[in-house]
């Protein structure tokens, strides 16, 4: 199962592929984001770790993920 993490220049965690599960103490790894909540988590991660990403670039990635074939 894919797991990924984004670190800052000091090796500190910024974000990873574990998303909170509403109403539960555990987390769920999004792996390759396919489900709407997984794509939401991934896009939130990108906004935090890649602020220079333009709105058009962000939309391109999000559109791909939301319309990919299974």
C-alpha positions in Angstrom: 0.0 0.0 0.0 1.6 3.3 -0.9 2.4 5.7 1.9 4.0 9.1 1.5 5.1 12.0 3.6 6.3 15.5 2.9 9.1 16.9 5.1 10.5 20.4 5.5 14.1 21.3 5.1 14.8 20.1 8.7 13.2 16.7 8.2 10.1 17.6 10.1 6.8 16.2 9.0 4.5 18.6 7.1 1.9 16.2 5.9 1.4 12.5 5.2 -1.0 10.2 3.5 -2.8 9.3 6.7 -6.1 11.2 6.9 -8.3 11.5 10.0 -11.4 9.3 10.1 -14.4 11.3 11.3 -15.7 10.0 14.7 -12.8 7.6 15.1 -9.4 7.8 16.8 -7.6 6.0 14.0 -6.4 7.3 10.7 -6.7 5.9 7.1 -3.9 5.9 4.6 -5.2 7.4 1.3 -2.6 5.5 -0.8 -3.2 6.6 -4.4 -6.2 8.9 -3.9 -9.3 7.6 -5.7 -12.3 8.3 -3.4 -13.6 11.9 -3.0 -12.4 12.2 0.6 -8.9 10.9 -0.4 -8.6 13.4 -3.2 -9.7 16.1 -0.7 -7.0 15.1 1.7 -4.4 14.9 -1.0 -5.3 18.4 -2.4 -5.1 19.9 1.2 -1.7 18.3 1.5 -0.5 19.9 -1.7 -1.7 23.3 -0.7 0.4 23.0 2.5 3.5 21.6 0.9 3.6 23.3 -2.5 2.3 26.9 -2.0 3.8 28.0 -5.3 1.5 25.6 -7.1 -0.7 27.9 -9.2 -4.5 27.5 -9.1 -4.5 26.2 -12.7 -1.9 23.6 -11.8 -3.8 22.6 -8.7 -7.0 22.3 -10.7 -5.3 20.1 -13.3 -4.2 17.7 -10.7 -7.5 17.6 -8.9 -9.4 17.1 -12.2 -7.2 14.2 -13.1 -7.6 12.5 -9.7 -11.4 13.0 -9.6 -11.9 11.7 -13.1 -9.4 8.9 -13.3 -10.4 5.4 -14.4 -10.4 2.6 -12.0 
